[in-house]
């Protein structure tokens, strides 16, 4: 879908055959997208002999520890839904989640307990408070919530697989948006922020529908896409703060 031209300069010129658009990328940007594509192809090759078999565990989904790096942004081994006493579903009630979090923290917050308490007991309470806070942070955001749900279901997303999951065309569109961010003045970033929010809302709807149908391949693909758009939104907001 695209042609890469390497002139004797500090930039790559890329012509996207799908959008009919020319982009000028720095070597670092071009290298980043190349690494994602290569990693995705390597992951696909490693999984090729097993693609006919169902994925039943987390290790099945990512391969061996030697050839795949697991994305550890969220912990798939602890059920944060159970910890915060909410149903395991993508479209959580934020008000209920916040209510349960505050209720649990009122019970386990370290400041509530006296210094005279046994050290082992106090350390246990501090650990629980930290776990509750981490669970709340994970479940509060759609992207980390989806990642956690996939991990619990035995389908965690690896860094090596992300490029293949979203596809080259999607990666190129993300690179185009990043180029727009770099070339746009901080005072003119609102349209890009609206674009990011719109895509995050759209993809979140797709994720909900996929989880409702237990369609984990679709949920995995859309979650990978959501992660890219969340990063785009962060980049936009960071540049707006530079104003």
Secondary structure by P-SEA (a helix, b strand, c coil): cbbbbbccccbbbbbcccccbbbbbcaaaaaaaaaaaaaaaaaaaaaccccccccccccccccccccccccccccccccccccccccccccccaaaaaaaaaaaaaacccccccccccaaaaaaaaaaaaaaaaaaaaaacaaaaaaaaaaaaccccccccccccccaaaaaaaaaaaaaaaacccccaaaaaaaaaaaaaaaaaaaaaaaaacaaaaaaaaaaaaaaaaaaaaaaaaaaaac
